[in-house]
Amino acid sequence: MNKKLTLLLITTSTLILCSIDSQKGKYMNNNLQAIILAAGKSTRFNTENTKLAEKICGQAMVLFPTKLLQTLQIPTIIVVGYQQEIIKNIITAAHGTEVEFITQEKQNGTGHALACTKALWESDDILVMNGDVPFVTPDTITALYEEHIKHNATISFVTTCSDDETGKSYGRVVITDNGISIIEAKDFTGDKNQQYELNAGIYLINKNFLQSYIETLNDNNASKEFYITDLIKIASQNNLIVTTINAPFNTIRGINTFQELLAAEQIKSAELVNYWMSRGVRFAAVHNVHLDINVSIGQRSSIGSGVHIRGDSIIGKDCIVKEFSCLDNVILEDNVTIHSHSVVSSAYIKSGAEVGPFAHLRSHVTIGNNSAIGNFVEVKNSTIDNETKAKHLSYIGDSTVGSHVNIGAGTITCNYDGVNKHRTVIKDHAFIGSNNTIIAPITIGSNAFTAAGSTITADVPDNALAIARSHQTNKYDYAKKLKPQRAQEKKCIDEKNPDNFSFTGARVIHPDTESR
């Protein structure tokens, strides 16, 4: 590099990890504000929707950088534009009024987006980053800030090294005798093997420099947009101090396609699984388990292959969640078993209970201690108390079921009259016979019995037996007459409809014939 050049270029080959204490956070807060760029159209996703609303392990992409800056206590401005209401709603739900929004009416590039925030620049230095970098760490931002302050830099930015096989995602850091610059991917014509250092898109810029030069940016490039990266070249040409730090690629990777989104989710999922394994949770097959960020799992619990646990689910200690079950916003107390292929959402399942296999619990369900919800049972918006069993093929909707109740196979609560939903109350120690139809609103009393095959339309008092089925009539010897009659009817039908037959070798197989 030319010795006459007064540019101070400081690069670090490895990121220095720094601890963040409250004093440092406060120091940064007094001198620093952040701008997140979230106005783009996400054209490479080919969905016509903003990519920033896409979720990574249950959290919208844009919330990763906003929560990072919240952790560091850095005041934040979000530049929105395309589908801005979606972005605003996501961020406001997570942060309330802690962030400010500025609209970039026309998306003319990152430099133009930054210029839109000029009236809100108040701190000595402005941190700028994109909304699609979910894995940036507090250590990266802290190290960047410390390097910037240490050398009284005009601009500091983060670099990384990666193959970037497509050559379309990251600008190249180019250092020559004339200084340092960043060439955007669309404009880069050099040798990728020689100029392999990439721009991560995270900048720390002196406010006074920004105010002087932000309006000098031009759109003389392949995209006809205004680039923030041109500020690096401007600072270099004016012999101002530029510093860089280097961070691992996975911590700064951006997301521009669904392929990159998949890679990011796999990285995050593996991180979460490793975290819970280190805390005493066993996973049967780590590569096909999905965990959301806010999931919590207790010691000695076991998670089977293909399990998905989403939302704010809390899994207690010594729980078993077997293969291919899906849990969404559930709470499992200790020693709960979820058998395979069960779907459970918005449910609270107490200690010792069992659910499944092939069960479906949804919409505010509570299952009591040591209760059992079995094969092909659906429970919706219901509370089931302790030691109650519904083992087979039942629907329990909008119901309050007491303790030590037995619900027979094939029982359904008829809760909907076409207009309104009605509740069923089944009190303690009741016994519901198989194949019951219970028409709400209705109350079945304590220790009451209902006979199998009944349609229950009126309240059943405590200790009563309810029988509600039609009288059975037996016609003696009638089967001898019925069988020949049916055989003759079948023959007539077959003769009139010969196409009902198909031939396989020497056998004649009729469609309504079943193997016995």
C-alpha positions in Angstrom: 0.0 0.0 0.0 1.2 3.5 -0.8 3.1 4.9 2.2 1.8 8.4 1.4 -1.7 7.3 1.9 -3.0 8.4 5.3 -5.8 5.9 5.3 -5.6 3.8 8.5 -7.0 0.3 7.6 -7.2 -2.0 10.5 -8.4 -5.6 9.9 -8.7 -8.4 12.4 -8.5 -12.0 11.2 -10.6 -13.3 14.1 -13.4 -11.7 16.0 -12.5 -10.8 19.5 -15.3 -12.0 21.8 -16.2 -9.4 24.4 -18.4 -9.6 27.4 -21.2 -7.1 27.7 -21.8 -5.6 31.1 -24.4 -3.0 32.0 -21.9 -0.1 32.0 -20.7 -0.9 28.5 -24.3 -1.2 27.3 -25.1 2.2 28.8 -21.9 3.7 27.2 -23.0 2.4 23.8 -26.5 3.6 24.3 -25.4 7.2 25.0 -23.3 7.4 21.8 -24.9 5.1 19.4 -28.2 4.6 17.6 -29.1 1.9 15.1 -30.9 1.7 11.8 -32.3 -1.5 10.4 -33.1 -1.6 6.7 -36.4 -3.5 6.2 -38.0 -1.8 3.1 -37.0 -4.2 0.3 -39.3 -6.2 -2.0 -37.6 -9.6 -1.4 -37.7 -10.3 -5.1 -35.5 -13.4 -5.0 -38.1 -15.2 -2.8 -40.5 -15.0 -5.7 -43.5 -14.9 -3.4 -44.5 -11.2 -3.8 -44.4 -11.1 0.1 -41.7 -9.6 2.3 -39.2 -12.2 3.4 -38.8 -10.5 6.7 -42.0 -12.0 7.9 -40.8 -15.5 7.2 -40.1 -17.4 10.4 -36.9 -19.1 11.5 -37.6 -21.6 14.3 -40.8 -19.8 15.1 -39.6 -16.2 15.1 -40.0 -13.7 12.3 -36.7 -13.0 10.5 -36.8 -9.2 11.2 -37.1 -9.8 15.0 -33.7 -11.3 15.2 -31.8 -8.0 14.7 -34.4 -5.9 16.6 -34.1 -8.2 19.7 -30.3 -8.1 19.4 -30.3 -4.3 19.5 -32.8 -4.4 22.4 -30.4 -6.6 24.3 -27.6 -4.0 23.7 -29.9 -1.2 24.7 -29.3 0.6 21.4 -32.2 3.0 20.3 -33.4 1.7 16.9 -35.0 3.1 13.8 -36.6 0.7 11.3 -36.8 1.7 7.6 -39.9 0.2 6.1 -41.4 0.4 2.7 -42.7 -2.7 0.8 -45.6 -4.3 2.8 -44.7 -2.0 5.7 -47.8 -2.7 7.7 -46.8 -6.3 8.0 -43.4 -5.4 9.3 -44.7 -2.8 11.6 -47.3 -5.1 13.1 -44.6 -7.8 13.8 -42.2 -5.4 15.4 -44.8 -3.5 17.4 -46.2 -6.8 18.8 -42.7 -7.7 20.0 -41.4 -4.3 21.1 -44.3 -1.9 21.5 -43.2 1.7 21.0 -39.5 1.0 21.7 -38.6 1.5 18.0 -39.3 4.2 15.5 -40.4 3.7 11.9 -39.4 5.7 8.8 -40.9 5.0 5.4 -38.9 4.7 2.2 -41.6 5.3 -0.3 -39.6 4.2 -3.3 -37.0 1.5 -2.9 -33.9 3.1 -4.4 -31.2 1.2 -2.6 -29.6 1.0 0.8 -28.0 4.5 0.5 -31.4 6.1 -0.2 -33.0 4.1 2.7 -30.3 5.5 5.1 -30.8 9.0 3.7 -34.5 8.8 4.6 -33.6 8.6 8.3 -31.4 11.8 8.3 -33.7 13.9 10.4 -33.5 11.3 13.2 -29.7 11.1 13.5 -28.9 12.2 17.0 -26.0 10.0 18.3 -22.3 10.4 17.5 -22.3 7.2 15.5 -24.9 5.4 13.5 -25.0 1.6 13.3 -26.6 0.3 10.1 -27.6 -3.3 9.4 -30.0 -5.2 7.3 -33.2 -6.9 8.6 -32.3 -10.2 7.1 -29.3 -11.1 9.2 -30.7 -13.3 12.0 -27.6 -14.7 13.6 -25.5 -11.6 14.3 -24.2 -11.8 17.9 -23.9 -9.2 20.6 -20.1 -9.9 20.5 -19.9 -8.8 16.9 -21.6 -5.5 17.5 -19.6 -4.9 20.6 -16.3 -5.7 18.9 -17.2 -3.4 16.0 -18.0 -0.6 18.3 -14.9 -1.0 20.4 -12.7 -1.0 17.2 -14.4 2.0 15.9 -14.0 4.0 19.1 -10.4 2.8 19.7 -9.2 4.3 16.4 -11.6 7.2 16.2 -12.8 5.8 12.8 -15.1 7.4 10.3 -16.5 4.1 9.2 -16.1 0.6 10.6 -17.7 -2.4 9.0 -17.8 -6.2 9.4 -16.3 -8.5 6.9 -16.3 -12.3 6.4 -15.0 -15.0 4.2 -17.1 -17.5 2.3 -17.2 -19.2 -1.1 -20.5 -17.4 -2.1 -20.7 -19.8 -5.0 -23.4 -17.8 -6.8 -21.5 -14.6 -6.5 -24.8 -12.7 -6.2 -25.3 -12.2 -2.5 -22.3 -10.3 -1.1 -20.2 -7.4 -2.1 -16.4 -7.9 -2.3 -14.0 -6.0 -0.2 -11.3 -4.6 -2.6 -8.0 -3.2 -1.3 -5.6 -1.4 -3.6 -3.0 1.3 -3.5 -5.8 3.8 -3.8 -7.5 2.6 -0.6 -10.4 0.3 0.3 -13.8 -0.1 -1.4 -16.7 -2.5 -1.6 -17.9 -3.6 -5.0 -21.4 -4.9 -5.1 -22.0 -8.4 -6.4 -23.7 -7.2 -9.6 -20.8 -4.9 -10.4 -17.9 -7.1 -9.4 -15.8 -8.3 -12.4 -12.6 -9.3 -10.6 -11.2 -12.7 -9.4 -13.3 -14.1 -6.6 -10.3 -16.3 -5.5 -8.1 -13.3 -5.0 -10.7 -11.0 -3.5 -12.4 -13.4 -1.3 -13.3 -11.1 1.6 -17.0 -10.3 1.7 -19.0 -7.4 3.1 -21.4 -8.5 5.8 -23.5 -5.4 5.5 -23.1 -4.1 9.1 -21.7 -0.6 9.3 -20.8 1.9 12.0 -20.6 5.4 10.6 -19.7 8.7 12.1 -22.8 11.0 12.1 -20.9 14.1 10.9 -19.4 12.2 8.0 -22.8 10.9 7.1 -24.4 14.4 7.1 -21.6 15.7 4.8 -21.6 12.9 2.3 -25.0 11.0 2.2 -26.3 13.3 -0.5 -23.3 12.8 -2.7 -24.1 9.1 -3.5 -25.0 8.3 -7.1 -26.7 5.5 -8.8 -24.1 4.8 -11.5 -24.2 1.0 -11.1 -25.9 -2.1 -12.5 -28.9 -1.8 -10.2 -29.4 2.0 -10.7 -29.6 2.3 -6.9 -27.8 4.3 -4.2 -25.5 2.1 -2.2 -24.3 2.6 1.4 -21.1 0.8 0.3 -20.0 3.8 -1.7 -19.5 5.6 1.5 -16.5 3.3 2.2 -14.8 4.5 -1.0 -15.6 8.1 -0.3 -14.1 7.9 3.2 -11.0 6.2 1.8 -10.5 8.7 -1.0 -10.7 11.5 1.6 -7.9 9.8 3.7 -10.3 9.1 6.6 -9.9 6.3 9.0 -11.7 3.0 8.1 -11.6 -0.1 10.3 -12.9 -3.6 9.9 -13.5 -6.7 12.0 -13.9 -10.2 10.7 -16.8 -12.4 11.8 -17.6 -16.1 11.1 -19.8 -16.4 8.0 -22.7 -18.2 9.8 -23.0 -15.4 12.3 -23.6 -12.7 9.6 -25.2 -14.7 6.8 -28.1 -12.9 5.0 -31.2 -14.6 3.6 -32.3 -13.8 0.1 -33.8 -17.1 -1.1 -35.8 -20.0 0.3 -32.6 -22.1 -0.1 -30.8 -19.7 2.2 -33.8 -19.6 4.6 -33.7 -23.4 4.8 -30.0 -23.4 5.6 -30.5 -20.8 8.3 -33.3 -22.7 9.9 -31.2 -25.9 9.9 -28.4 -24.0 11.6 -30.7 -22.6 14.3 -32.5 -25.9 14.8 -29.2 -27.7 15.3 -28.1 -25.0 17.8 -31.3 -25.4 19.8 -31.1 -29.2 19.8 -27.5 -29.1 21.0 -28.4 -26.6 23.7 -31.1 -28.9 25.2 -29.0 -32.0 24.8 -26.4 -30.3 27.0 -29.1 -29.8 29.6 -30.1 -33.4 29.8 -32.6 -33.9 27.0 -32.5 -37.0 24.8 -33.3 -36.7 21.1 -33.8 -39.9 19.0 -33.0 -38.3 15.7 -31.6 -34.7 15.8 -31.8 -34.1 12.0 -35.6 -34.3 11.7 -36.7 -32.7 14.9 -38.0 -29.1 14.9 -37.8 -26.8 17.9 -38.9 -23.2 18.1 -36.7 -20.6 19.8 -39.0 -20.2 22.9 -39.4 -23.9 23.6 -38.3 -25.1 27.0 -37.6 -28.8 27.8 -36.9 -30.4 31.2 -34.2 -32.8 32.2 -34.5 -36.5 31.3 -37.2 -35.9 28.8 -37.1 -37.8 25.5 -38.0 -36.4 22.1 -38.7 -38.9 19.3 -37.9 -38.8 15.6 -39.9 -36.3 13.5 -41.3 -34.4 16.5 -42.2 -30.7 16.1 -42.4 -28.5 19.2 -43.5 -24.9 18.4 -44.4 -21.6 20.0 -43.9 -21.1 23.7 -44.2 -24.8 24.6 -42.9 -25.9 27.9 -42.0 -29.6 28.4 -41.4 -30.7 31.9 -39.0 -33.2 33.3 -39.2 -36.9 32.5 -41.6 -36.4 29.7 -41.8 -38.6 26.6 -42.8 -37.2 23.2 -42.9 -40.0 20.8 -42.4 -40.1 17.0 -44.1 -37.6 14.6 -46.1 -35.8 17.2 -46.6 -32.0 16.8 -46.9 -29.7 19.9 -47.8 -26.1 19.5 -48.0 -23.7 22.5 -48.5 -26.5 25.0 -47.5 -27.0 28.6 -46.6 -30.5 29.8 -46.0 -31.0 33.5 -43.5 -33.7 34.6 -43.9 -37.3 33.6 -46.3 -36.7 30.7 -46.3 -39.1 27.7 -47.4 -38.0 24.2 -47.7 -41.1 22.1 -46.8 -41.1 18.4 -48.7 -39.1 15.7 -50.5 -36.8 18.1 -51.3 -33.2 17.4 -51.6 -31.0 20.5 -52.1 -27.2 20.5 -53.0 -24.7 23.1 -53.2 -27.4 25.8 -52.1 -27.8 29.4 -51.4 -31.4 30.3 -50.8 -32.3 33.9 -48.4 -34.7 35.5 -48.7 -38.4 34.7 -51.2 -37.9 31.8 -51.0 -39.8 28.5 -52.1 -38.6 25.1 -52.4 -40.6 21.9 -51.4 -42.2 19.7 -53.2 -40.3 16.9 -55.0 -37.9 19.3 -55.9 -34.3 18.6 -56.1 -31.7 21.3 -56.8 -28.1 20.4 -58.1 -24.7 21.5 -57.7 -24.4 25.2 -57.6 -27.9 26.6 -56.6 -29.0 30.1 -56.0 -32.6 30.9 -55.8 -33.6 34.6 -53.2 -35.7 36.5 -53.0 -39.3 35.3 -55.7 -39.0 32.8 -55.6 -40.8 29.4 -56.7 -39.5 26.0 -56.3 -42.4 23.6 -56.4 -43.5 20.0 -58.2 -41.2 17.6 -59.7 -39.0 20.3 -60.2 -35.3 19.7 -60.6 -32.9 22.5 -61.5 -29.2 21.9 -62.0 -26.3 24.3 -62.5 -28.7 27.2 -61.3 -29.4 30.7 -60.8 -33.0 31.8 -60.0 -33.6 35.5 -57.8 -36.2 37.1 -57.8 -39.9 36.5 -60.3 -39.7 33.6 -60.1 -41.9 30.6 -61.3 -41.4 27.0 -59.4 -44.2 25.3 -60.9 -44.7 21.9 -62.5 -42.9 18.9 -64.3 -40.1 20.7 -64.9 -36.3 20.3 -65.1 -34.2 23.4 -65.9 -30.6 22.5 -66.8 -27.6 24.7 -67.0 -29.9 27.8 -66.2 -29.9 31.4 -65.4 -33.5 32.5 -64.8 -34.4 36.1 -62.4 -36.8 37.7 -62.5 -40.6 37.5 -64.8 -40.5 34.5 -64.8 -43.2 31.9 -65.9 -42.2 28.4 -66.6 -45.2 26.1 -65.5 -45.7 22.6 -67.3 -43.9 19.9 -68.8 -41.2 22.2 -69.3 -37.7 20.9 -70.5 -34.5 22.5 -72.8 -32.7 20.1 -71.8 -29.1 20.9 -72.9 -27.2 17.8 -76.5 -26.5 16.8 -75.6 -24.7 13.6 -75.5 -21.3 15.2 -74.2 -21.6 18.7 -71.8 -23.8 20.7 -73.1 -25.4 23.9 -71.3 -27.0 26.8 -71.5 -30.5 28.2 -70.8 -31.1 31.9 -69.9 -34.6 33.0 -69.4 -34.9 36.8 -67.1 -37.0 38.8 -67.2 -40.8 38.6 -69.7 -40.9 35.7 -69.6 -43.8 33.3 -70.4 -43.0 29.7 -71.2 -46.1 27.6 -69.8 -46.7 24.2 -71.3 -45.1 21.1 -73.1 -42.4 23.1 -74.3 -39.2 21.4 -74.5 -36.5 24.1 -76.5 -33.5 22.9 -75.5 -30.2 24.6 -76.3 -28.2 26.6 -76.5 -31.0 29.1 -75.2 -32.2 32.5 -74.5 -35.8 33.5 -74.4 -36.2 37.2 -71.9 -37.7 39.6 -71.8 -41.5 39.6 -74.3 -41.6 36.7 -74.3 -44.3 34.0 -75.4 -44.0 30.4 -76.1 -47.1 28.4 -74.1 -48.0 25.3 -75.7 -46.8 22.1 -77.7 -44.0 23.8 -78.5 -40.6 22.4 -78.7 -38.5 25.6 -80.8 -35.4 25.2 -81.7 -34.5 28.8 -79.8 -34.1 32.0 -78.9 -37.3 33.9 -79.2 -37.0 37.7 -76.5 -38.1 40.1 -76.4 -41.9 40.5 -78.9 -42.5 37.7 -78.8 -44.8 34.7 -79.8 -43.3 31.4 -81.0 -45.5 28.5 -81.9 -43.7 25.3 -82.1 -46.1 22.4 -84.8 -47.7 20.4 -86.4 -51.0 21.4 -84.9 -54.1 19.8 -87.2 -56.5 18.0 -86.2 -60.1 17.1 -88.0 -61.9 14.3 -87.5 -65.6 14.8 -86.4 -67.7 11.8 -86.7 -64.7 9.6 -83.0 -65.1 8.4 -84.0 -68.3 6.5 -86.4 -66.2 4.4 -84.1 -63.2 4.1 -81.0 -65.0 2.7 -82.7 -66.5 -0.4 -84.5 -63.3 -1.1 -81.3 -61.3 -1.1 -79.5 -63.9 -3.2 -82.3 -63.5 -5.9 -82.1 -59.7 -5.8 -78.3 -59.9 -6.3 -78.7 -62.2 -9.3 -81.1 -59.9 -11.0 -78.8 -56.9 -10.4 -75.8 -58.8 -11.8 -77.7 -59.9 -14.9 -78.7 -56.3 -15.6 -75.3 -54.9 -15.0 -72.7 -57.3 -16.4 -70.0 -54.5 -16.2 -70.0 -55.0 -12.4 -67.9 -58.1 -12.9 -64.1 -58.3 -13.6 -62.2 -61.5 -14.4 -58.8 -62.5 -12.9 -57.8 -65.8 -14.3 -60.5 -68.4 -13.6 -62.0 -66.4 -10.6 -64.9 -64.0 -10.8 -64.6 -61.1 -8.4 -67.5 -58.8 -7.7 -66.7 -55.3 -6.4 -68.8 -55.7 -3.2 -67.2 -59.0 -2.3 -64.7 -58.8 0.6 -62.1 -61.3 1.7 -63.0 -63.0 4.9 
